[in-house]
Amino acid sequence: MRPGPRAAWRRPLVEGEEPDARFTLANERTFLAWTRTALALVVAALALEAARELVLPGTAGRVLVVATLGVAATVAVQGCVHWRAVEAALRSGRPLPRAAPVWLVVYLVVAAVGAAASLVLGG
């Protein structure tokens, strides 16, 4: 008899030994931080869209909104990929993978600060 769809949720994503719960929970907290960052970027994109005609009218504003949504999606996917890689490393006893590309968020924040500064200084 073939297992039902619920059986897939009970299987571990990665085979191996059960890691120390502290490390697993720390990995989950990091994943949730990436998820919060992605959600904050979605909210920022929605705010930009709501005020687009005031902030940056025309095609440039639309491109900025779409780019922000793209970065949000990238951050969400990267957070999931990194969580799974760390989980696999913990279960198999391998070294942890390199850190997720935080530069992506850093560049976005720097761009947001620059845009905010230009709005404040320009108007």
TORFI-146864 format. One record per residue (C-alpha): residue number from 1; x, z, y. Coordinates in pm, 1 decimal. Example, Ala and Ser with C-alpha at 12.3 -4.5 7.8 and 13.67 -1.06 7.14 Angstrom:
<r><marvex>1</marvex><c1>1230.0</c1><c3>780.0</c3><c2>-450.0</c2></r>
<r><marvex>2</marvex><c1>1367.0</c1><c3>714.0</c3><c2>-106.0</c2></r>
This chain:
<r><marvex>1</marvex><c1>0.0</c1><c3>0.0</c3><c2>0.0</c2></r>
<r><marvex>2</marvex><c1>135.7</c1><c3>-96.2</c3><c2>341.2</c2></r>
<r><marvex>3</marvex><c1>180.6</c1><c3>189.9</c3><c2>592.6</c2></r>
<r><marvex>4</marvex><c1>-54.6</c1><c3>186.5</c3><c2>888.7</c2></r>
<r><marvex>5</marvex><c1>51.2</c1><c3>139.5</c3><c2>1250.5</c2></r>
<r><marvex>6</marvex><c1>61.2</c1><c3>515.1</c3><c2>1308.7</c2></r>
<r><marvex>7</marvex><c1>338.5</c1><c3>551.5</c3><c2>1049.7</c2></r>
<r><marvex>8</marvex><c1>575.0</c1><c3>354.8</c3><c2>1275.4</c2></r>
<r><marvex>9</marvex><c1>544.4</c1><c3>621.4</c3><c2>1546.3</c2></r>
<r><marvex>10</marvex><c1>656.5</c1><c3>892.8</c3><c2>1305.9</c2></r>
<r><marvex>11</marvex><c1>971.4</c1><c3>714.7</c3><c2>1196.0</c2></r>
<r><marvex>12</marvex><c1>1287.0</c1><c3>792.7</c3><c2>1394.4</c2></r>
<r><marvex>13</marvex><c1>1405.3</c1><c3>512.8</c3><c2>1620.6</c2></r>
<r><marvex>14</marvex><c1>1758.1</c1><c3>558.6</c3><c2>1493.7</c2></r>
<r><marvex>15</marvex><c1>1869.9</c1><c3>674.9</c3><c2>1150.6</c2></r>
<r><marvex>16</marvex><c1>2123.2</c1><c3>953.5</c3><c2>1116.0</c2></r>
<r><marvex>17</marvex><c1>2152.2</c1><c3>1327.6</c3><c2>1142.7</c2></r>
<r><marvex>18</marvex><c1>1929.4</c1><c3>1527.1</c3><c2>1372.0</c2></r>
<r><marvex>19</marvex><c1>2138.2</c1><c3>1609.3</c3><c2>1683.3</c2></r>
<r><marvex>20</marvex><c1>2143.6</c1><c3>1941.8</c3><c2>1861.9</c2></r>
<r><marvex>21</marvex><c1>1811.2</c1><c3>1977.9</c3><c2>2043.3</c2></r>
<r><marvex>22</marvex><c1>1988.1</c1><c3>2053.6</c3><c2>2373.0</c2></r>
<r><marvex>23</marvex><c1>2153.4</c1><c3>1712.0</c3><c2>2373.7</c2></r>
<r><marvex>24</marvex><c1>1834.5</c1><c3>1534.1</c3><c2>2275.4</c2></r>
<r><marvex>25</marvex><c1>1640.4</c1><c3>1710.0</c3><c2>2551.2</c2></r>
<r><marvex>26</marvex><c1>1913.7</c1><c3>1636.0</c3><c2>2807.0</c2></r>
<r><marvex>27</marvex><c1>1895.8</c1><c3>1269.2</c3><c2>2707.2</c2></r>
<r><marvex>28</marvex><c1>1518.4</c1><c3>1275.0</c3><c2>2753.5</c2></r>
<r><marvex>29</marvex><c1>1552.6</c1><c3>1437.3</c3><c2>3097.4</c2></r>
<r><marvex>30</marvex><c1>1792.4</c1><c3>1161.9</c3><c2>3200.5</c2></r>
<r><marvex>31</marvex><c1>1545.8</c1><c3>899.6</c3><c2>3077.5</c2></r>
<r><marvex>32</marvex><c1>1268.3</c1><c3>1065.3</c3><c2>3277.1</c2></r>
<r><marvex>33</marvex><c1>1488.8</c1><c3>1063.7</c3><c2>3588.7</c2></r>
<r><marvex>34</marvex><c1>1536.8</c1><c3>686.8</c3><c2>3550.1</c2></r>
<r><marvex>35</marvex><c1>1162.1</c1><c3>650.3</c3><c2>3502.2</c2></r>
<r><marvex>36</marvex><c1>1090.1</c1><c3>851.8</c3><c2>3818.3</c2></r>
<r><marvex>37</marvex><c1>1335.5</c1><c3>635.7</c3><c2>4008.5</c2></r>
<r><marvex>38</marvex><c1>1161.4</c1><c3>319.5</c3><c2>3885.0</c2></r>
<r><marvex>39</marvex><c1>821.7</c1><c3>459.0</c3><c2>3985.6</c2></r>
<r><marvex>40</marvex><c1>956.6</c1><c3>553.7</c3><c2>4329.3</c2></r>
<r><marvex>41</marvex><c1>1076.3</c1><c3>195.5</c3><c2>4371.4</c2></r>
<r><marvex>42</marvex><c1>730.9</c1><c3>66.0</c3><c2>4279.0</c2></r>
<r><marvex>43</marvex><c1>577.2</c1><c3>296.8</c3><c2>4540.6</c2></r>
<r><marvex>44</marvex><c1>833.8</c1><c3>176.2</c3><c2>4795.1</c2></r>
<r><marvex>45</marvex><c1>742.9</c1><c3>-185.0</c3><c2>4715.3</c2></r>
<r><marvex>46</marvex><c1>372.8</c1><c3>-106.3</c3><c2>4759.2</c2></r>
<r><marvex>47</marvex><c1>444.3</c1><c3>64.9</c3><c2>5092.6</c2></r>
<r><marvex>48</marvex><c1>648.1</c1><c3>-236.1</c3><c2>5203.0</c2></r>
<r><marvex>49</marvex><c1>364.1</c1><c3>-466.6</c3><c2>5105.2</c2></r>
<r><marvex>50</marvex><c1>110.4</c1><c3>-255.2</c3><c2>5293.7</c2></r>
<r><marvex>51</marvex><c1>320.4</c1><c3>-261.6</c3><c2>5609.7</c2></r>
<r><marvex>52</marvex><c1>485.8</c1><c3>-599.1</c3><c2>5554.7</c2></r>
<r><marvex>53</marvex><c1>337.6</c1><c3>-770.6</c3><c2>5860.4</c2></r>
<r><marvex>54</marvex><c1>465.7</c1><c3>-486.4</c3><c2>6079.8</c2></r>
<r><marvex>55</marvex><c1>804.2</c1><c3>-443.7</c3><c2>5915.9</c2></r>
<r><marvex>56</marvex><c1>917.6</c1><c3>-788.2</c3><c2>5807.5</c2></r>
<r><marvex>57</marvex><c1>655.2</c1><c3>-1060.8</c3><c2>5845.2</c2></r>
<r><marvex>58</marvex><c1>668.9</c1><c3>-1388.9</c3><c2>5662.6</c2></r>
<r><marvex>59</marvex><c1>850.1</c1><c3>-1496.5</c3><c2>5351.4</c2></r>
<r><marvex>60</marvex><c1>1138.9</c1><c3>-1252.0</c3><c2>5398.2</c2></r>
<r><marvex>61</marvex><c1>902.7</c1><c3>-956.5</c3><c2>5365.0</c2></r>
<r><marvex>62</marvex><c1>746.8</c1><c3>-1098.5</c3><c2>5050.3</c2></r>
<r><marvex>63</marvex><c1>1092.6</c1><c3>-1159.3</c3><c2>4901.8</c2></r>
<r><marvex>64</marvex><c1>1190.3</c1><c3>-799.1</c3><c2>4979.1</c2></r>
<r><marvex>65</marvex><c1>876.2</c1><c3>-666.9</c3><c2>4806.6</c2></r>
<r><marvex>66</marvex><c1>930.7</c1><c3>-882.9</c3><c2>4497.4</c2></r>
<r><marvex>67</marvex><c1>1301.1</c1><c3>-791.3</c3><c2>4486.0</c2></r>
<r><marvex>68</marvex><c1>1215.7</c1><c3>-421.0</c3><c2>4503.7</c2></r>
<r><marvex>69</marvex><c1>969.5</c1><c3>-462.6</c3><c2>4216.4</c2></r>
<r><marvex>70</marvex><c1>1235.7</c1><c3>-649.4</c3><c2>4020.2</c2></r>
<r><marvex>71</marvex><c1>1483.9</c1><c3>-369.0</c3><c2>4070.4</c2></r>
<r><marvex>72</marvex><c1>1216.3</c1><c3>-117.8</c3><c2>3964.1</c2></r>
<r><marvex>73</marvex><c1>1158.1</c1><c3>-308.3</c3><c2>3640.7</c2></r>
<r><marvex>74</marvex><c1>1532.2</c1><c3>-335.3</c3><c2>3579.4</c2></r>
<r><marvex>75</marvex><c1>1580.9</c1><c3>38.3</c3><c2>3633.5</c2></r>
<r><marvex>76</marvex><c1>1295.3</c1><c3>118.9</c3><c2>3392.7</c2></r>
<r><marvex>77</marvex><c1>1427.5</c1><c3>-111.1</c3><c2>3119.6</c2></r>
<r><marvex>78</marvex><c1>1785.9</c1><c3>8.2</c3><c2>3167.5</c2></r>
<r><marvex>79</marvex><c1>1673.0</c1><c3>370.2</c3><c2>3141.9</c2></r>
<r><marvex>80</marvex><c1>1504.7</c1><c3>298.0</c3><c2>2808.5</c2></r>
<r><marvex>81</marvex><c1>1800.0</c1><c3>99.0</c3><c2>2673.7</c2></r>
<r><marvex>82</marvex><c1>2043.3</c1><c3>373.1</c3><c2>2774.7</c2></r>
<r><marvex>83</marvex><c1>1823.4</c1><c3>646.9</c3><c2>2624.9</c2></r>
<r><marvex>84</marvex><c1>1813.7</c1><c3>466.2</c3><c2>2292.4</c2></r>
<r><marvex>85</marvex><c1>2190.9</c1><c3>402.1</c3><c2>2292.7</c2></r>
<r><marvex>86</marvex><c1>2263.9</c1><c3>768.5</c3><c2>2362.5</c2></r>
<r><marvex>87</marvex><c1>2017.4</c1><c3>875.4</c3><c2>2092.7</c2></r>
<r><marvex>88</marvex><c1>2189.9</c1><c3>645.4</c3><c2>1842.1</c2></r>
<r><marvex>89</marvex><c1>2533.3</c1><c3>779.5</c3><c2>1938.3</c2></r>
<r><marvex>90</marvex><c1>2416.7</c1><c3>1140.2</c3><c2>1905.8</c2></r>
<r><marvex>91</marvex><c1>2264.6</c1><c3>1078.7</c3><c2>1562.5</c2></r>
<r><marvex>92</marvex><c1>2562.1</c1><c3>886.4</c3><c2>1424.9</c2></r>
<r><marvex>93</marvex><c1>2836.9</c1><c3>1104.9</c3><c2>1571.0</c2></r>
<r><marvex>94</marvex><c1>2982.3</c1><c3>819.9</c3><c2>1776.9</c2></r>
<r><marvex>95</marvex><c1>3108.7</c1><c3>858.0</c3><c2>2136.2</c2></r>
<r><marvex>96</marvex><c1>2841.8</c1><c3>832.7</c3><c2>2400.9</c2></r>
<r><marvex>97</marvex><c1>2793.6</c1><c3>491.3</c3><c2>2563.2</c2></r>
<r><marvex>98</marvex><c1>2906.3</c1><c3>426.6</c3><c2>2916.7</c2></r>
<r><marvex>99</marvex><c1>2676.2</c1><c3>547.9</c3><c2>3189.5</c2></r>
<r><marvex>100</marvex><c1>2386.9</c1><c3>329.4</c3><c2>3297.8</c2></r>
<r><marvex>101</marvex><c1>2460.0</c1><c3>112.7</c3><c2>3603.0</c2></r>
<r><marvex>102</marvex><c1>2377.3</c1><c3>360.8</c3><c2>3875.8</c2></r>
<r><marvex>103</marvex><c1>2529.7</c1><c3>116.2</c3><c2>4123.5</c2></r>
<r><marvex>104</marvex><c1>2199.5</c1><c3>-68.9</c3><c2>4109.3</c2></r>
<r><marvex>105</marvex><c1>2015.2</c1><c3>224.2</c3><c2>4263.0</c2></r>
<r><marvex>106</marvex><c1>2299.6</c1><c3>298.5</c3><c2>4503.9</c2></r>
<r><marvex>107</marvex><c1>2292.0</c1><c3>-56.6</c3><c2>4643.6</c2></r>
<r><marvex>108</marvex><c1>1917.3</c1><c3>-42.0</c3><c2>4685.2</c2></r>
<r><marvex>109</marvex><c1>1935.1</c1><c3>291.0</c3><c2>4869.6</c2></r>
<r><marvex>110</marvex><c1>2210.1</c1><c3>160.9</c3><c2>5097.1</c2></r>
<r><marvex>111</marvex><c1>2001.7</c1><c3>-150.6</c3><c2>5168.9</c2></r>
<r><marvex>112</marvex><c1>1697.9</c1><c3>67.1</c3><c2>5243.7</c2></r>
<r><marvex>113</marvex><c1>1900.7</c1><c3>284.3</c3><c2>5480.4</c2></r>
<r><marvex>114</marvex><c1>2029.8</c1><c3>-26.6</c3><c2>5655.6</c2></r>
<r><marvex>115</marvex><c1>1680.0</c1><c3>-170.1</c3><c2>5688.1</c2></r>
<r><marvex>116</marvex><c1>1541.2</c1><c3>161.4</c3><c2>5817.2</c2></r>
<r><marvex>117</marvex><c1>1824.8</c1><c3>195.0</c3><c2>6065.8</c2></r>
<r><marvex>118</marvex><c1>1771.7</c1><c3>-156.7</c3><c2>6197.6</c2></r>
<r><marvex>119</marvex><c1>1399.6</c1><c3>-87.2</c3><c2>6242.1</c2></r>
<r><marvex>120</marvex><c1>1466.1</c1><c3>240.2</c3><c2>6424.9</c2></r>
<r><marvex>121</marvex><c1>1743.0</c1><c3>102.3</c3><c2>6644.4</c2></r>
<r><marvex>122</marvex><c1>1574.8</c1><c3>-231.6</c3><c2>6702.5</c2></r>
<r><marvex>123</marvex><c1>1233.7</c1><c3>-106.8</c3><c2>6800.8</c2></r>
